[in-house]
């Protein structure tokens, strides 16, 4: 009887162990097959996207977000296989388009090995790589070679620093810039703030479909014209000393016609 009882207990223990092992296997499979969180997916997307930009990427860590002109911008730190931060990336949450990149390299000491012309070419090629281009509206406002600091005898770290600013005529567009730092020894991109205009380009194109017709523009202008009495009370008299509501209509129509024609390219 004792033997039978011991055998029954042993059987129960074996069953419990087997069930525990089975449950462990099931949980492991579920953990592997369950879909990753949205944050994990975003971090993996950044890691894949940055493989050609940073070497030996071990992981990417989400650090927060901000509201940009084109929507939410996400911030990520890039870590290498030693788990040291080697860069920073800012990108659009909706499209994954890169807006800002910073490298954390051990910058070279020594005299510049590339010319300013080469540095500008490196900068423009880099922008094209990420889908940006500097149109003729962007004017180079700052250029030149800058020594960062000297902490080893008389050795310096030199950086080419370029700042483009968008201008319409001779007027600068506030905040619409492109900024790039380049190591003057090996041409490594140290930092890039991509052109701001590209944030708004797609939106501007979409809004072109919303333009009103010439007739609608004229009607809005006519409705905005004050009464004849108000016009006379707020306006200087004409050279002839006479004016009329119809005269104002003609002037408005001529100006609207010119403005509409200029904007329409015709």
Secondary structure as UniProt FT lines:
FT   HELIX           2..33
FT   HELIX           38..49
FT   TURN            50..53
FT   STRAND          57..68
FT   TURN            69..70
FT   STRAND          71..80
FT   TURN            81..82
FT   STRAND          85..92
FT   TURN            93..95
FT   STRAND          98..103
FT   HELIX           116..129
FT   TURN            130..131
FT   TURN            136..137
FT   STRAND          138..142
FT   STRAND          145..147
FT   TURN            153..154
FT   STRAND          158..168
FT   TURN            169..170
FT   STRAND          171..183
FT   TURN            184..186
FT   STRAND          189..193
FT   HELIX           198..207
FT   HELIX           208..210
FT   HELIX           214..224
FT   HELIX           228..234
FT   TURN            239..240
FT   HELIX           245..264
//
